[in-house]
């Protein structure tokens, strides 16, 4: 049977639970949060993120008009907020676009391993505001991984191998808590220069000892960076976050600990729902995957995508680039609270968390990243200015060492196929 052509459908943002909560309770949350600091409110970029979310997808907030010169049909498309934390629609679109870009243009067609680094609670709080420190920790992580891969390559006779990575900084945990951690997508080996080409050499099988070696190198280097940034505990109590945004700093400190900051449940954790059967399913299973834990740090590298499995690689990219909030995980209860379904049951059997509307907004506020910071970082041969990137990156369907061919130019569209664009804004 012939497939049905796709038809554009205007979305209805007002039908979602999240939109209802923000519309009805944001001003109350804003006032109660300001009361914690004698009237000093949220930073401007956080308030603007909430207000932009309320206008996202509505024609009254501005729209683009697409006009077909052939049939005269007009299509109105509402502007989006382009938010990076609150809006599931914009976050999902950005996830799909970035994942496609990484698979098509950046990640080579070689085995790609995902390395996930979690840091201690005190460091999560510091990284959430200090982006320079966040970039430094990501760089330490990548250098430690590449050093181990280089050592494994030298064991088999490859002396001048190079590697690279794409690091995605995630700011959230499964409970919408502030949990800054790092997902690094790293070729599972090194590239060596040979006459006229770069050849990929895969590293041998990685074990838990390799993960422990990487983690043992990361911890002292991170401490050195903290000392260089003046962020160790003996720094006379100076906290740039508290000085620049004291209210948001207080909300962030509570979110890192998984507790509420606003009355009447300040210091308490959200209510939990679950069962004993979920606890049995969530019980950890014995595994020999490369993983290590030490002093609050955690490193896991058990997921690897073989070469020539680009669809699976794109799914992994979508996972690391996913937005914090998924609309299908939020549900309104009969008493007006919000139930958040967890992606995976916790070890104690918890499957859902229950928030009051203000508690949910409190958690969402600290997930909004500061403006003009990059949450996707490129290192080594995959860096934007790396001389070898054009040779090794995005080699979908090419043999190792084969130079990529340039894409043929697309033919210019016929004059009758052009579409005119007009932009309208609400001036009220």
C-alpha positions as CSV (number, residue, x, y, z in Angstrom):
1,X,0.0,0.0,0.0
2,X,1.3,3.5,-0.7
3,X,2.6,5.3,2.3
4,X,0.7,8.4,3.5
5,X,2.7,11.6,3.0
6,X,3.6,13.4,6.2
7,X,1.3,16.3,7.1
8,X,2.3,19.2,9.3
9,X,0.3,19.4,12.5
10,X,0.4,22.5,14.8
11,X,1.3,21.3,18.3
12,X,-0.7,22.4,21.3
13,X,1.7,23.3,24.1
14,X,-1.2,24.1,26.4
15,X,-2.2,20.5,26.6
16,X,0.9,19.4,28.5
17,X,1.3,19.0,32.2
18,X,4.4,21.0,32.3
19,X,2.9,24.0,30.5
20,X,-0.1,23.9,32.9
21,X,2.2,23.9,36.0
22,X,4.4,26.8,34.7
23,X,1.5,28.9,33.7
24,X,-0.5,28.5,36.9
25,X,2.3,28.5,39.5
26,X,5.4,30.4,38.1
27,X,4.6,33.7,39.6
28,X,3.9,32.1,43.0
29,X,7.2,30.3,42.8
30,X,9.0,33.4,41.8
31,X,7.6,35.3,44.8
32,X,8.2,32.6,47.4
33,X,11.8,32.0,46.1
34,X,12.5,35.8,46.4
35,X,11.3,35.7,50.0
36,X,14.3,33.4,50.8
37,X,16.7,36.3,50.0
38,X,14.9,39.3,51.2
39,X,13.4,40.1,47.8
40,X,16.4,39.3,45.7
41,X,14.9,37.2,42.9
42,X,16.0,34.7,40.3
43,X,18.6,35.7,37.7
44,X,17.2,37.3,34.6
45,X,18.2,34.4,32.3
46,X,16.2,32.0,34.4
47,X,13.0,34.1,34.5
48,X,13.4,34.7,30.8
49,X,13.6,30.9,30.1
50,X,10.3,30.4,31.9
51,X,8.5,33.3,30.1
52,X,9.8,32.2,26.7
53,X,8.6,28.7,27.4
54,X,5.1,30.0,27.9
55,X,5.1,31.7,24.5
56,X,6.7,28.7,22.7
57,X,4.4,27.3,20.0
58,X,1.7,30.0,20.2
59,X,0.9,32.1,17.2
60,X,0.3,35.1,19.5
61,X,4.0,35.0,20.4
62,X,5.1,35.4,16.8
63,X,5.0,33.2,13.7
64,X,6.5,32.6,10.3
65,X,4.2,32.6,7.2
66,X,5.2,30.2,4.4
67,X,3.5,30.9,1.1
68,X,3.5,28.6,-1.9
69,X,3.9,30.6,-5.1
70,X,2.4,27.7,-7.1
71,X,-1.0,27.1,-5.4
72,X,-1.2,30.1,-3.1
73,X,-1.4,28.1,0.1
74,X,-0.3,29.8,3.3
75,X,1.1,28.0,6.4
76,X,1.6,29.7,9.7
77,X,4.3,28.2,12.0
78,X,4.6,29.6,15.5
79,X,8.1,30.6,16.8
80,X,9.8,28.4,19.3
81,X,11.6,29.4,22.4
82,X,14.8,27.4,21.6
83,X,15.2,26.7,25.4
84,X,17.9,24.3,26.5
85,X,16.2,23.0,29.7
86,X,12.5,23.6,30.1
87,X,10.9,23.0,26.7
88,X,10.6,19.4,25.8
89,X,9.7,20.3,22.2
90,X,12.7,22.5,21.6
91,X,14.9,20.1,23.5
92,X,13.7,17.2,21.4
93,X,14.3,19.0,18.1
94,X,17.8,20.1,19.2
95,X,18.5,16.5,20.3
96,X,17.6,15.1,16.8
97,X,19.5,17.8,14.9
98,X,22.7,17.5,17.0
99,X,22.6,13.7,16.9
100,X,22.3,13.7,13.1
101,X,25.1,16.1,12.9
102,X,27.4,14.0,15.0
103,X,26.7,10.9,13.1
104,X,26.9,12.4,9.6
105,X,29.7,14.9,10.0
106,X,31.8,14.3,13.2
107,X,32.0,10.7,14.5
108,X,34.0,8.4,12.2
109,X,32.8,5.0,11.1
110,X,34.7,3.1,13.7
111,X,33.8,1.5,17.1
112,X,32.6,4.3,19.4
113,X,32.6,3.9,23.2
114,X,30.6,5.9,25.7
115,X,32.5,7.0,28.8
116,X,30.4,8.4,31.6
117,X,32.0,10.4,34.5
118,X,30.1,11.3,37.6
119,X,31.7,13.6,40.2
120,X,31.3,14.1,44.0
121,X,28.3,16.2,45.2
122,X,30.5,19.2,46.2
123,X,32.0,19.3,42.7
124,X,28.6,19.0,41.0
125,X,27.5,22.2,42.7
126,X,30.7,24.1,41.6
127,X,30.6,22.9,38.0
128,X,26.9,24.0,37.6
129,X,28.0,27.6,37.7
130,X,31.7,27.7,36.8
131,X,31.8,26.7,33.1
132,X,35.5,27.3,32.8
133,X,36.0,24.7,35.5
134,X,33.5,22.4,33.8
135,X,35.5,22.6,30.6
136,X,38.7,21.9,32.5
137,X,37.3,18.7,34.0
138,X,36.1,17.6,30.6
139,X,39.5,18.1,29.2
140,X,41.1,16.2,32.1
141,X,38.7,13.3,31.4
142,X,39.5,13.1,27.7
143,X,43.3,13.3,28.2
144,X,43.2,10.5,30.7
145,X,41.1,8.3,28.4
146,X,43.3,9.1,25.3
147,X,46.4,8.3,27.3
148,X,45.2,4.8,28.2
149,X,44.1,4.2,24.6
150,X,47.6,5.3,23.4
151,X,49.2,3.0,25.9
152,X,47.1,0.1,24.6
153,X,48.1,1.0,21.0
154,X,51.8,1.1,21.8
155,X,51.5,-2.4,23.2
156,X,50.7,-3.6,19.7
157,X,53.3,-1.5,18.0
158,X,51.4,1.7,17.2
159,X,53.7,4.4,18.5
160,X,52.1,7.7,17.2
161,X,48.4,7.1,17.6
162,X,46.0,10.0,18.2
163,X,42.4,10.0,19.4
164,X,39.6,12.5,20.1
165,X,36.3,12.8,21.7
166,X,32.9,14.6,21.8
167,X,31.9,15.4,25.3
168,X,28.3,16.2,26.2
169,X,27.8,18.0,29.6
170,X,24.5,16.9,31.2
171,X,23.2,19.0,34.1
172,X,20.3,16.8,35.3
173,X,19.7,13.5,36.9
174,X,16.8,11.1,36.6
175,X,14.9,12.8,39.4
176,X,15.3,16.3,37.8
177,X,18.0,17.0,40.3
178,X,21.1,19.0,39.6
179,X,23.7,16.4,38.6
180,X,26.5,17.7,36.4
181,X,28.2,14.8,34.7
182,X,30.0,14.0,31.5
183,X,29.2,11.7,28.5
184,X,32.3,11.3,26.3
185,X,31.9,9.6,22.9
186,X,35.4,8.3,22.1
187,X,36.7,6.2,19.1
188,X,37.7,2.9,20.7
189,X,41.2,3.1,19.5
190,X,43.7,5.5,17.9
191,X,44.4,7.0,14.4
192,X,47.9,6.5,13.1
193,X,49.4,8.5,10.2
194,X,50.5,6.3,7.3
195,X,51.7,7.5,3.9
196,X,48.8,9.3,2.3
197,X,46.1,8.3,4.9
198,X,45.1,7.9,8.5
199,X,44.5,4.3,9.6
200,X,42.4,3.4,12.7
201,X,43.8,0.8,15.1
202,X,41.3,-0.5,17.6
203,X,42.4,-0.9,21.2
204,X,42.3,-4.2,22.9
205,X,39.3,-5.2,25.1
206,X,39.0,-2.8,28.0
207,X,38.5,-4.2,31.5
208,X,37.7,-2.8,35.0
209,X,41.5,-2.3,35.5
210,X,41.6,0.1,32.5
211,X,38.7,2.1,34.0
212,X,40.4,2.2,37.4
213,X,43.6,3.5,35.7
214,X,41.7,6.3,33.9
215,X,39.9,7.3,37.1
216,X,43.1,7.2,39.1
217,X,44.5,9.7,36.7
218,X,41.4,11.9,36.7
219,X,41.0,12.6,40.4
220,X,44.4,14.2,41.1
221,X,44.3,16.3,38.0
222,X,40.8,17.6,38.9
223,X,42.0,18.5,42.4
224,X,44.9,20.4,40.8
225,X,42.4,22.3,38.6
226,X,40.3,23.1,41.6
227,X,43.3,24.4,43.4
228,X,44.2,26.5,40.4
229,X,40.6,27.9,40.3
230,X,40.7,28.6,44.0
231,X,37.7,26.3,44.6
232,X,39.0,23.9,47.3
233,X,37.3,23.8,50.6
234,X,40.1,25.8,52.2
235,X,39.3,28.8,50.1
236,X,38.0,31.0,53.0
237,X,34.4,30.1,52.1
238,X,34.4,32.2,48.9
239,X,31.8,31.0,46.4
240,X,31.3,32.9,43.1
241,X,27.9,31.5,42.7
242,X,26.7,32.8,46.0
243,X,28.1,36.2,45.3
244,X,26.6,36.5,41.8
245,X,23.2,34.6,42.2
246,X,22.6,33.8,45.9
247,X,19.0,32.7,45.5
248,X,19.8,30.3,42.6
249,X,22.8,29.0,44.6
250,X,20.6,28.1,47.5
251,X,18.2,26.3,45.2
252,X,21.1,24.5,43.5
253,X,22.6,23.4,46.8
254,X,19.3,21.8,47.8
255,X,18.8,20.2,44.4
256,X,22.3,18.6,44.5
257,X,21.3,17.0,47.8
258,X,17.9,15.9,46.5
259,X,15.9,17.9,49.0
260,X,13.5,20.9,48.8
261,X,14.5,24.5,49.5
262,X,11.1,26.2,49.8
263,X,8.7,26.0,52.7
264,X,6.8,24.2,54.0
265,X,8.9,21.1,53.1
266,X,12.3,22.7,53.1
267,X,15.0,20.1,53.8
268,X,12.7,17.2,52.9
269,X,12.9,14.8,50.0
270,X,10.0,14.4,47.6
271,X,7.4,11.7,48.2
272,X,8.2,8.3,46.6
273,X,6.1,5.6,45.0
274,X,7.2,2.1,44.3
275,X,7.0,-1.6,45.1
276,X,9.1,-4.5,46.1
277,X,8.9,-6.1,42.6
278,X,10.6,-3.0,41.1
279,X,13.3,-3.4,43.8
280,X,14.1,-6.9,42.6
281,X,14.3,-5.7,39.0
282,X,16.5,-2.8,40.0
283,X,19.0,-5.0,41.9
284,X,22.5,-4.6,40.4
285,X,23.7,-7.5,38.3
286,X,27.3,-8.7,38.2
287,X,29.2,-7.4,35.2
288,X,32.7,-7.3,33.9
289,X,32.2,-4.0,32.1
290,X,34.9,-1.4,32.4
291,X,33.8,0.6,35.5
292,X,35.4,2.1,38.6
293,X,34.4,4.1,41.7
294,X,36.6,6.0,44.1
295,X,36.1,9.0,46.5
296,X,32.8,10.0,45.1
297,X,33.9,9.7,41.5
298,X,32.3,7.1,39.1
299,X,33.4,6.1,35.7
300,X,31.6,3.7,33.4
301,X,32.6,2.6,29.9
302,X,30.6,-0.5,29.2
303,X,28.6,0.7,26.1
304,X,30.3,0.5,22.7
305,X,28.8,0.7,19.3
306,X,30.5,-1.3,16.6
307,X,31.4,0.3,13.3
308,X,28.8,0.4,10.4
309,X,25.9,0.6,12.9
310,X,25.1,4.2,12.4
311,X,21.5,3.9,13.5
312,X,22.5,2.5,16.8
313,X,25.1,5.2,17.1
314,X,22.5,7.8,16.5
315,X,20.3,6.4,19.2
316,X,23.3,6.6,21.6
317,X,23.8,10.2,20.6
318,X,20.2,11.0,21.2
319,X,20.4,9.5,24.6
320,X,23.3,11.7,25.7
321,X,21.7,14.8,24.1
322,X,18.2,14.2,25.5
323,X,16.4,17.1,27.2
324,X,15.9,17.0,31.0
325,X,12.1,16.8,30.8
326,X,10.0,14.3,28.9
327,X,6.3,15.2,28.7
328,X,5.2,11.5,28.9
329,X,6.9,11.1,32.3
330,X,4.9,13.9,34.0
331,X,1.3,13.2,35.3
332,X,-1.1,15.3,37.4
333,X,-2.5,13.5,40.4
334,X,-6.0,14.0,41.8
335,X,-4.8,16.3,44.5
336,X,-3.0,18.7,42.1
337,X,0.5,17.4,42.6
338,X,2.9,16.2,39.8
339,X,4.0,12.6,39.5
340,X,7.4,12.0,37.8
341,X,7.9,8.5,36.4
342,X,11.5,7.4,36.6
343,X,13.3,6.0,33.6
344,X,14.6,3.1,35.7
345,X,13.5,1.9,39.1
346,X,15.8,2.7,42.0
347,X,17.5,0.1,44.2
348,X,14.8,0.6,46.9
349,X,12.0,0.0,44.4
350,X,11.1,3.6,43.8
351,X,9.4,4.0,40.4
352,X,7.8,7.5,40.8
353,X,8.5,10.8,42.6
354,X,5.7,13.1,43.6
355,X,6.3,16.9,43.7
356,X,4.1,19.9,44.5
357,X,4.0,22.4,41.6
358,X,6.4,24.7,43.4
359,X,8.9,21.9,44.2
360,X,8.9,20.9,40.5
361,X,9.6,24.5,39.4
362,X,12.3,24.7,42.0
363,X,14.1,21.8,40.4
364,X,13.6,23.1,36.9
365,X,15.0,26.5,37.7
366,X,18.5,25.3,38.5
367,X,18.7,23.2,35.3
368,X,18.6,26.2,33.1
369,X,22.2,26.7,31.9
370,X,23.9,30.1,31.9
371,X,23.6,31.9,28.5
372,X,26.4,31.6,25.9
373,X,28.0,28.4,27.3
374,X,28.6,25.3,25.2
375,X,27.3,22.0,26.5
376,X,29.0,20.0,23.6
377,X,32.8,20.1,23.5
378,X,35.1,18.6,20.9
379,X,38.7,17.4,21.6
380,X,41.6,15.9,19.8
381,X,41.3,14.8,16.2
382,X,37.5,15.6,16.4
383,X,38.1,19.2,17.4
384,X,36.8,21.9,15.1
385,X,40.3,23.2,14.3
386,X,42.0,19.8,14.2
387,X,43.9,19.3,10.9
388,X,43.0,15.6,10.9
389,X,39.2,16.1,11.4
390,X,38.4,16.4,7.7
391,X,40.2,13.1,7.1
392,X,38.8,11.0,9.9
393,X,35.4,12.5,10.8
394,X,32.1,11.4,9.4
395,X,33.5,8.5,7.4
396,X,30.2,6.7,7.0
397,X,30.6,3.8,4.6
398,X,34.3,4.3,4.0
399,X,37.1,1.9,4.7
400,X,39.7,2.7,7.3
401,X,42.3,5.0,5.8
402,X,40.2,5.9,2.7
403,X,39.8,9.6,2.1
404,X,36.2,10.9,2.1
405,X,34.8,12.2,-1.2
406,X,33.1,15.5,-1.5
407,X,29.4,15.6,-1.9
408,X,28.0,16.6,-5.2
409,X,26.2,19.9,-5.3
410,X,22.4,19.7,-5.3
411,X,20.7,21.1,-8.4
412,X,19.1,24.5,-7.9
413,X,15.3,24.4,-7.4
414,X,13.1,25.3,-10.2
415,X,11.5,28.7,-10.1
416,X,8.0,27.2,-9.5
417,X,9.2,25.3,-6.4
418,X,10.3,28.4,-4.4
419,X,8.5,29.3,-1.2
420,X,8.2,32.8,0.1
421,X,8.7,33.5,3.8
422,X,7.0,36.3,5.7
423,X,7.5,36.9,9.4
424,X,4.8,38.2,11.8
425,X,5.1,39.3,15.4
426,X,2.6,40.2,18.0
427,X,3.0,43.9,18.7
428,X,0.6,44.1,21.5
